[in-house]
Amino acid sequence: MRIARRFIVSGRVQGVGFRYFALDAARREGVNGYVMNHDDGSVEAVAEGESEAIERFERALRRGPSRSRVEQVMVDEIEPAFGNSGFNIR
């Protein structure tokens, strides 16, 4: 089943390659959407794909790259809207 989720990741997640880590994870899982930094120091990722792929993507976000320190991940279910647009850094 195709689902979509919005993730807000906070902690030490900017300046540590987090967006590129998310991009690699999304491409590995075949997930569509985007990742971007927020002014408050958090990172937003919006992902759409098969439910198992989204679960694996979320686990990767919760782990983060080696230099990061993920303190919190807020998750919202959203309506799928990306189709097969790929995954991009904004």
N, C-alpha and C positions, 0 to 999 in steps of 0.2 A: 504494500500500500504506500502511495506517495504522500508524504507529509512535509510540513515546513515549520521551522522554529527560529525564533530570534533569541540570541544569546548576548548577554552583557557580562563581560568578564572583567573583574577588578582585581587589583593587587599590583605587583610589579609586572605590568604587561605591555608597557611601551618602552621602546629603546632596547628591546631584547630579541627582536626578530619574530615577535608573536604573529604579526599579520602574514609573514612569509611561511611560518609554521602552519598556520590555519589554511593558507592557500595550498600547501603541499598535502595536508590531510584531506582537504576537500577534493582535490584532484585524484588522490589515491582512492577515495571512496566513491567517486563519480557524483559528487554533490554539486548543485548549482547554487549561486547566490553571491554574497560579497562579504568582505571584512573591512572595517575602518576604525581608525582611532577617534576617540571623543576628547573634547577639551578638558574633561574632568580626570583624564588619565586612564579611563576604561577603554576597552575594545568591544565593538559590536560586531557580531557575525550573524548573518541571516543565511540560513541553509535550507535547501529543498532537495528531497530525494527519497529513495526507498527507506522505510522506517529503520531497517537494520543498519543501513549506511549512515543515517542521521545519528543513531545511537553510538556508533563507532566514532563519528566525528565529534560528538559531544564528549566522549571519554578523552579524546585527544586534546580538546580545549581545556578540560579540567586538569590535565597533566601539564600542558604547555611545553615550550622549549626549555632546555636545561637552564638558561639564565633567568627564566621568569619565576615568579612566585604567585600562583593563582590563589587568591583568598576567597573569592566568591564568584559564582556563576548563576545569574538569574536567567530563567528560561520562560519564554512565552510561546504558546502554540499560535501559529498564524496560518492564514490561507495560502496554499501554494499559488505562486504567481510567476515563477521564473521560467518554467518549461526547461528547455535544454540550452540555456543561455551561457553556461559555463560558470566559473567562479572567479571573481575579480577582487583586487585590492582597490579601495576607493580612497 
